[in-house]
Amino acid sequence: MNRLSSLVPLLASAALLMFGNGLQGTLIAWRATSDGFPPGQIGLITAAYYLGFAAGCFHLTHILNAIGYIRAFSAMAAIATASIVLAGLAVDPWLWLVLRLISGYSLAVLFAVIESWLNAKAENSVRARTLSVYRYIDLISNTSAQYFLPWFGGESFVLFGIAAIAMSLSITPVSLADKSSPMPPDRIRFDLGYLWRTSPLAAVGCISVGMTNTVYRSLGAVYCLGLGFSAEATAWFLAASIISGVVLQYPFGHYSDRKDRRSVIMVATAGGLLASLLLFFFAGSSVFLNISGVFLLGAFSMPVYSLCSAHANDRAGPGEFAVISAALLFFWAAGAIAGPWIAATIMGWYGPKSMFAVTAITQIAFLSYTVTRMLQRPR
């Protein structure tokens, strides 16, 4: 924890940013469903966010090279705040699609700034644990945001305003902190091939995480409304899917700092697969079984991104953390574009329960690839 002291302002900004983003993500999906948007259109709005996210990853290295970490963070946080305010002022599916595209672009830069900053300051011996602390903040911020929906309701501008306030305040800690941000290299590039050559497992893992975790986080409200859950039960379902990541985040990170990270990735993916099968075959419309199942799914699947990130950054050279972070987030966004759109389309055909068939199939594919890589390449 002593090694994290210089990163406290960055982590405080991350907490505010993630709270605002988590609140607006749930609010957009819930409001779109309650206003009668068709599932396919909701899937497009969700996919637009991740398409913008992928574009932001592509331009990240140019932005950092031009203006540095703190100025990039401030500029993109302001743009993200404006998109939330506009979404609250006008409820229109096509406007929301454009605004989610803009929001995704700005948040890609924001998250990449945070993650490359953390990786630049963390040593290999504590890298996964450092990223686990970051994930704790992510999960706690997102979980607390879910309870604002039943408290304030989603029909008015209030929650849009709260999300915008949190997003704008995220600029303050990093702006007032000391000059501890890493200097960007003289020349950085966006290079997906570099990540693939460094760690193909991390690249495929991020696609899998994007397709899996964003499905139940983005469409969880749609799933719950389709099963007839109340707003309170929906909030508990969404909160359980997020806060559960706290349970195994640090233990997995601690163990992977000492052992082959791939074996921990394999265990986490297998646990998530079992939870997906439980939700698809046995949960039915039971509130208790659905909340319990999604808690297990989040506990195992949430740490996988951090483990993949640590696995890739172990092999990064000086000045390459921003390139690795941008590529990891791009692959994650690629999965996140496809996952919710595919899941929303299938849910429109076969009903809400089919959402977890999508997550299970994705996890089976990644688990098979992980085993293959462990047989091909020594630890």
C-alpha positions as CSV (number, residue, x, y, z in Angstrom):
1,M,0.0,0.0,0.0
2,N,3.0,2.3,0.6
3,R,3.8,2.0,-3.1
4,L,0.3,3.3,-4.0
5,S,0.6,6.5,-2.1
6,S,1.7,8.6,-5.1
7,L,-1.2,7.2,-7.1
8,V,-4.0,8.2,-4.6
9,P,-5.0,11.3,-6.7
10,L,-5.2,9.2,-9.8
11,L,-7.3,6.5,-8.1
12,A,-9.6,9.2,-6.6
13,S,-10.2,10.5,-10.1
14,A,-10.8,7.0,-11.3
15,A,-13.5,6.5,-8.6
16,L,-15.5,9.5,-9.6
17,L,-15.1,8.7,-13.3
18,M,-16.3,5.2,-12.9
19,F,-19.2,6.2,-10.7
20,G,-20.5,8.6,-13.3
21,N,-19.9,6.2,-16.2
22,G,-21.5,3.2,-14.3
23,L,-24.6,5.3,-13.5
24,Q,-25.1,6.6,-17.0
25,G,-24.6,3.1,-18.5
26,T,-27.4,1.6,-16.3
27,L,-29.6,4.6,-16.7
28,I,-29.4,4.6,-20.5
29,A,-30.3,0.9,-20.8
30,W,-33.1,1.1,-18.2
31,R,-34.6,4.3,-19.7
32,A,-34.5,3.0,-23.2
33,T,-36.3,-0.2,-22.1
34,S,-38.9,1.6,-20.1
35,D,-39.5,4.0,-23.0
36,G,-40.2,1.1,-25.4
37,F,-37.1,1.0,-27.5
38,P,-36.9,-2.4,-29.3
39,P,-34.1,-4.7,-28.1
40,G,-32.2,-4.4,-31.4
41,Q,-32.1,-0.7,-31.1
42,I,-30.9,-0.9,-27.5
43,G,-28.2,-3.2,-28.7
44,L,-27.1,-0.7,-31.3
45,I,-26.9,2.1,-28.7
46,T,-24.8,-0.1,-26.5
47,A,-22.6,-1.1,-29.4
48,A,-22.1,2.6,-30.4
49,Y,-20.5,3.2,-27.1
50,Y,-17.9,0.5,-27.7
51,L,-17.4,1.5,-31.3
52,G,-16.5,5.0,-30.0
53,F,-14.3,3.3,-27.4
54,A,-12.4,1.4,-30.1
55,A,-11.9,4.7,-32.0
56,G,-10.6,6.4,-28.9
57,C,-8.0,3.6,-28.4
58,F,-6.8,4.1,-32.0
59,H,-6.2,7.9,-31.4
60,L,-4.9,7.6,-27.8
61,T,-1.2,7.5,-28.5
62,H,-1.5,10.6,-30.7
63,I,-3.4,12.5,-28.0
64,L,-0.8,11.6,-25.3
65,N,2.1,12.4,-27.5
66,A,0.6,15.9,-28.3
67,I,-0.7,17.0,-24.8
68,G,0.4,14.6,-22.1
69,Y,-1.5,12.6,-19.5
70,I,-3.2,15.3,-17.3
71,R,-4.4,17.5,-20.1
72,A,-5.7,14.6,-22.1
73,F,-7.7,13.4,-19.0
74,S,-9.1,16.9,-18.4
75,A,-10.2,17.4,-22.0
76,M,-11.9,14.0,-22.4
77,A,-13.6,14.2,-19.0
78,A,-15.2,17.5,-20.1
79,I,-16.4,16.0,-23.4
80,A,-17.9,12.9,-21.5
81,T,-19.7,15.2,-19.1
82,A,-21.3,17.2,-21.9
83,S,-22.5,14.0,-23.6
84,I,-24.3,12.9,-20.4
85,V,-26.0,16.3,-20.0
86,L,-27.3,16.2,-23.6
87,A,-28.6,12.7,-23.2
88,G,-30.7,13.8,-20.3
89,L,-32.1,16.8,-22.1
90,A,-33.4,14.9,-25.1
91,V,-34.6,11.3,-25.1
92,D,-34.2,10.2,-28.7
93,P,-32.7,6.8,-29.8
94,W,-30.6,8.2,-32.7
95,L,-29.3,11.1,-30.7
96,W,-28.4,8.7,-27.9
97,L,-26.5,6.5,-30.4
98,V,-24.4,9.5,-31.4
99,L,-23.8,10.6,-27.8
100,R,-22.9,7.1,-26.7
101,L,-20.4,7.0,-29.6
102,I,-18.8,10.3,-28.3
103,S,-18.9,9.1,-24.7
104,G,-17.1,5.9,-25.7
105,Y,-14.4,7.8,-27.5
106,S,-13.7,10.0,-24.6
107,L,-13.8,7.3,-21.9
108,A,-11.4,5.1,-23.9
109,V,-8.8,7.8,-23.6
110,L,-9.6,8.3,-19.9
111,F,-9.3,4.7,-19.0
112,A,-6.2,4.2,-21.1
113,V,-4.6,7.2,-19.3
114,I,-5.4,5.7,-15.9
115,E,-4.2,2.2,-16.8
116,S,-1.0,3.1,-18.6
117,W,-0.2,5.5,-15.7
118,L,-0.7,2.7,-13.2
119,N,1.4,0.2,-15.2
120,A,4.2,2.7,-15.6
121,K,4.5,3.1,-11.8
122,A,4.0,-0.6,-10.9
123,E,6.8,-3.2,-10.8
124,N,6.2,-6.7,-12.1
125,S,6.3,-8.2,-8.6
126,V,3.2,-6.2,-7.6
127,R,1.6,-5.4,-10.9
128,A,-1.5,-7.7,-10.6
129,R,-2.1,-6.6,-7.1
130,T,-1.9,-2.9,-8.1
131,L,-4.4,-3.5,-10.9
132,S,-6.6,-5.4,-8.4
133,V,-6.8,-2.3,-6.2
134,Y,-7.8,-0.3,-9.3
135,R,-10.4,-2.9,-10.0
136,Y,-11.7,-2.7,-6.4
137,I,-12.3,1.0,-7.0
138,D,-14.0,0.3,-10.3
139,L,-16.3,-2.3,-8.8
140,I,-17.2,-0.3,-5.6
141,S,-17.9,2.9,-7.7
142,N,-20.0,1.0,-10.2
143,T,-21.9,-0.9,-7.5
144,S,-22.8,2.2,-5.5
145,A,-24.0,3.9,-8.7
146,Q,-26.6,1.1,-9.2
147,Y,-28.6,2.0,-6.1
148,F,-29.2,5.5,-7.3
149,L,-31.8,4.2,-9.8
150,P,-34.3,2.9,-7.2
151,W,-33.6,5.9,-4.9
152,F,-34.2,8.6,-7.5
153,G,-36.0,6.9,-10.3
154,G,-34.9,7.1,-14.0
155,E,-37.7,9.2,-15.4
156,S,-36.3,12.6,-14.7
157,F,-33.0,14.5,-15.4
158,V,-31.8,14.0,-11.8
159,L,-29.6,10.9,-12.4
160,F,-28.2,12.4,-15.6
161,G,-27.2,15.4,-13.5
162,I,-25.6,13.3,-10.8
163,A,-23.6,11.3,-13.3
164,A,-22.4,14.6,-15.0
165,I,-21.3,16.1,-11.6
166,A,-19.3,13.0,-10.8
167,M,-17.7,13.0,-14.2
168,S,-16.7,16.6,-14.1
169,L,-15.3,16.4,-10.5
170,S,-13.0,13.6,-11.7
171,I,-10.8,16.2,-13.2
172,T,-10.0,17.8,-9.8
173,P,-7.7,15.2,-8.0
174,V,-5.3,14.7,-10.9
175,S,-5.2,18.4,-11.7
176,L,-4.3,19.4,-8.1
177,A,-1.9,16.5,-7.5
178,D,1.9,16.7,-7.7
179,K,3.7,16.1,-11.0
180,S,3.8,12.3,-10.6
181,S,2.3,11.5,-14.0
182,P,4.7,9.6,-16.3
183,M,6.2,11.4,-19.2
184,P,4.9,10.1,-22.6
185,P,7.7,8.8,-24.8
186,D,9.0,11.0,-27.6
187,R,7.3,8.8,-30.2
188,I,4.5,6.4,-29.4
189,R,2.3,4.5,-31.9
190,F,-0.9,2.5,-31.9
191,D,0.2,-1.0,-32.7
192,L,-2.2,-4.0,-32.3
193,G,0.5,-6.3,-33.8
194,Y,2.9,-5.5,-30.9
195,L,0.4,-6.7,-28.4
196,W,-0.4,-9.8,-30.4
197,R,3.4,-10.6,-30.7
198,T,3.9,-9.9,-27.0
199,S,0.9,-11.9,-25.6
200,P,-1.8,-13.3,-28.0
201,L,-3.5,-14.8,-24.9
202,A,-4.0,-11.3,-23.5
203,A,-5.4,-10.1,-26.8
204,V,-7.9,-12.9,-27.1
205,G,-8.7,-12.7,-23.4
206,C,-9.7,-9.0,-23.7
207,I,-12.0,-9.8,-26.6
208,S,-13.6,-12.6,-24.5
209,V,-14.0,-10.3,-21.5
210,G,-15.5,-7.6,-23.7
211,M,-18.0,-10.0,-25.1
212,T,-18.8,-11.5,-21.7
213,N,-18.8,-8.9,-19.0
214,T,-20.3,-6.1,-21.1
215,V,-23.3,-8.3,-22.0
216,Y,-24.7,-8.7,-18.5
217,R,-23.5,-5.2,-17.4
218,S,-25.0,-3.4,-20.4
219,L,-28.1,-5.6,-20.9
220,G,-28.7,-6.6,-17.2
221,A,-31.6,-4.1,-16.9
222,V,-33.2,-5.4,-20.1
223,Y,-32.8,-9.0,-18.8
224,C,-34.4,-8.1,-15.4
225,L,-37.3,-6.2,-17.0
226,G,-37.9,-9.1,-19.4
227,L,-38.2,-11.4,-16.4
228,G,-40.6,-9.0,-14.6
229,F,-38.2,-7.9,-11.8
230,S,-39.0,-4.8,-9.9
231,A,-36.7,-1.7,-9.9
232,E,-35.3,-2.7,-6.5
233,A,-34.6,-6.3,-7.6
234,T,-33.0,-5.0,-10.8
235,A,-30.7,-2.8,-8.8
236,W,-29.7,-5.8,-6.6
237,F,-29.1,-7.9,-9.7
238,L,-26.8,-5.2,-11.3
239,A,-25.0,-4.5,-8.0
240,A,-24.4,-8.2,-7.4
241,S,-22.9,-8.6,-10.9
242,I,-20.4,-5.8,-10.1
243,I,-19.5,-6.0,-6.4
244,S,-18.9,-9.7,-6.7
245,G,-15.7,-8.9,-8.6
246,V,-14.2,-7.8,-5.3
247,V,-14.4,-11.3,-3.9
248,L,-11.6,-12.9,-6.0
249,Q,-10.0,-9.9,-7.6
250,Y,-7.1,-9.6,-5.1
251,P,-6.7,-13.3,-4.3
252,F,-6.3,-14.0,-8.1
253,G,-3.9,-11.1,-8.5
254,H,-1.9,-12.1,-5.4
255,Y,-1.5,-15.7,-6.7
256,S,-0.8,-14.8,-10.3
257,D,2.1,-12.5,-9.1
258,R,3.8,-15.7,-7.9
259,K,2.7,-18.4,-10.3
260,D,1.9,-18.8,-14.0
261,R,-0.8,-16.1,-14.7
262,R,-2.3,-18.3,-17.4
263,S,-3.3,-21.0,-14.9
264,V,-5.2,-18.4,-12.9
265,I,-6.8,-17.1,-16.0
266,M,-7.9,-20.6,-16.8
267,V,-9.5,-21.1,-13.4
268,A,-11.3,-17.8,-13.5
269,T,-12.7,-18.5,-16.9
270,A,-13.8,-22.0,-15.9
271,G,-15.6,-20.6,-12.9
272,G,-17.4,-18.0,-15.0
273,L,-18.5,-20.7,-17.4
274,L,-20.1,-22.7,-14.7
275,A,-22.0,-19.6,-13.4
276,S,-23.2,-18.9,-16.9
277,L,-24.6,-22.4,-17.3
278,L,-26.3,-22.1,-13.9
279,L,-28.0,-19.0,-15.0
280,F,-29.1,-20.4,-18.3
281,F,-30.3,-23.8,-17.2
282,F,-31.4,-23.5,-13.6
283,A,-32.1,-19.9,-12.5
284,G,-35.4,-19.5,-14.3
285,S,-37.3,-16.4,-13.1
286,S,-36.2,-16.7,-9.4
287,V,-34.8,-13.5,-8.1
288,F,-32.6,-15.3,-5.5
289,L,-31.1,-17.7,-8.0
290,N,-30.5,-15.0,-10.6
291,I,-28.8,-12.7,-8.1
292,S,-26.7,-15.6,-6.7
293,G,-25.8,-16.8,-10.2
294,V,-24.7,-13.4,-11.5
295,F,-22.8,-12.9,-8.2
296,L,-20.7,-16.0,-9.0
297,L,-20.4,-15.0,-12.7
298,G,-19.0,-11.6,-11.7
299,A,-16.7,-13.0,-9.0
300,F,-14.9,-15.2,-11.6
301,S,-15.1,-13.2,-14.8
302,M,-14.4,-9.7,-13.5
303,P,-10.7,-10.4,-12.6
304,V,-9.9,-11.8,-16.0
305,Y,-9.2,-8.4,-17.6
306,S,-6.7,-7.4,-14.9
307,L,-5.0,-10.8,-15.2
308,C,-4.7,-10.4,-19.0
309,S,-3.4,-6.9,-18.6
310,A,-0.8,-7.9,-16.0
311,H,0.3,-10.8,-18.3
312,A,0.8,-8.5,-21.2
313,N,2.5,-5.7,-19.3
314,D,5.0,-8.1,-17.7
315,R,6.6,-8.2,-21.1
316,A,6.4,-4.5,-21.9
317,G,9.6,-2.4,-22.3
318,P,10.2,1.1,-21.1
319,G,7.8,3.6,-22.7
320,E,5.5,0.8,-24.1
321,F,2.8,0.8,-21.4
322,A,0.6,3.3,-23.2
323,V,0.8,1.2,-26.4
324,I,-0.1,-2.0,-24.5
325,S,-3.0,-0.3,-22.6
326,A,-4.4,1.2,-25.8
327,A,-4.2,-2.2,-27.6
328,L,-5.7,-4.1,-24.7
329,L,-8.6,-1.7,-24.5
330,F,-9.1,-1.8,-28.3
331,F,-9.4,-5.6,-28.2
332,W,-11.7,-5.3,-25.2
333,A,-13.8,-2.8,-27.1
334,A,-14.0,-5.1,-30.2
335,G,-15.5,-7.8,-28.0
336,A,-17.8,-5.3,-26.3
337,I,-19.1,-4.0,-29.7
338,A,-20.0,-7.5,-30.8
339,G,-21.2,-9.0,-27.5
340,P,-24.1,-6.7,-26.5
341,W,-25.4,-6.4,-30.1
342,I,-25.3,-10.2,-30.6
343,A,-26.9,-10.8,-27.2
344,A,-29.6,-8.2,-27.7
345,T,-30.5,-9.7,-31.1
346,I,-30.7,-13.2,-29.7
347,M,-32.7,-12.0,-26.7
348,G,-35.2,-10.5,-29.1
349,W,-35.5,-13.9,-30.8
350,Y,-35.4,-16.4,-27.9
351,G,-36.1,-14.3,-24.8
352,P,-34.0,-12.9,-21.9
353,K,-32.5,-16.2,-20.7
354,S,-30.6,-16.6,-24.0
355,M,-28.3,-13.8,-22.8
356,F,-26.3,-16.2,-20.7
357,A,-26.0,-18.7,-23.6
358,V,-23.9,-16.0,-25.3
359,T,-21.6,-15.6,-22.3
360,A,-21.2,-19.4,-21.9
361,I,-20.3,-20.0,-25.6
362,T,-17.7,-17.2,-25.4
363,Q,-16.2,-18.6,-22.2
364,I,-15.9,-22.1,-23.7
365,A,-14.0,-20.7,-26.7
366,F,-11.6,-18.7,-24.5
367,L,-11.0,-21.5,-22.1
368,S,-10.1,-23.8,-25.0
369,Y,-7.6,-21.2,-26.3
370,T,-6.0,-20.7,-22.9
371,V,-5.3,-24.4,-22.6
372,T,-3.9,-24.5,-26.1
373,R,-1.5,-21.6,-25.3
374,M,-0.3,-23.2,-22.1
375,L,0.6,-26.3,-24.1
376,Q,2.4,-24.3,-26.8
377,R,4.4,-21.8,-24.8
378,P,6.3,-22.3,-21.5
379,R,5.4,-20.1,-18.5
